[in-house]
Amino acid sequence: MSALLETRDLSVRFGGGGGLLRKKRSVQAVHGVSLSLHPGETLALVGESGSGKTTIARAMLGLAPVSDGQILYQGQDTATMTRAARLAMRREVQVVFQDPFGSLDPRLPVGDIIAEPLRIHGIGGRGEQRARVAALLAQVGLPADAASRYPHQFSGGQRQRIAIARALAPEPKVIVADEPLSALDVSIQSQILNLLAQLQRERGLTYFLISHDLAAVHHLADRVAALYLGRIVEFAGRDALYSSPAHPYTRALLDAVPQIGRHKRVPGHALQGDMPSPLAPPSGCVFHPRCARATSECSTTAPALVTVAPQHQAACHHPIV
């Protein structure tokens, strides 16, 4: 099956701070990331804060610069797209942000917020737009009178439902969900997860899910990529990755979540220390300063992402077997 949205050896660099007596340095936030998102699936990208997850999403959406590599949508390089193709992509690839309150214009009633993508893309007349807003509110579990109210009048979970309705308005093919649960109470998170799963079944949606919450990822994802300091360190189907993680970093992430995966907890797998600064990444394997399995080879030679089992890749000199 052809990929709907993909990155090929994607790298993103940002300029570092400089001054009269200090040389300007660049920061490589993403390093050679290749991902493919297929129709109807959920691809999850997991990792600690600062690993580069959101930067990849922003690059996919055209909100962060691509330093090297390509981003393709339905086989077309986004860097060379025609204006018409780019407008079509903007309609077909929508985003749900981490903070539902910050992503909703407080000056507009909810009906106008949801209808905004329809107006931007010239979809339907006023009557048709109102009808679509009403249908979307019902689909995400909100009452019809929500259209005349303002974002501050809703709870965090309800605001995220509004943000989801807005993303659905132009009938997208892909939704990029950037930490869609992290700003919500735990009691509400499962409701939003179930809503996302239901919408995917009903609409055939494709999700690119960014999260540090591996319990949520397990509920929704088909395939999972683990990202560390801008590099993919493991990539596999959900069940394979959760039951048999091959990279020590992935294993540590899973062991930090109660009752995730079939493996038993083993002492020593907890993450030690903090993630290094991307301004000064470690030599060799970037994870080696925090890895209990590291050897001298790990500190000098960067491991390649290789196949360790069918449909399962890891970038590790000493994968867990």
Summary of the structure (lengths in Angstrom):
residues: 321
radius of gyration: 20.8
end to end distance: 30.1
largest distance: 67.9
contacts: 1023
relative contact order: 0.14
helix: 36%
strand: 22%
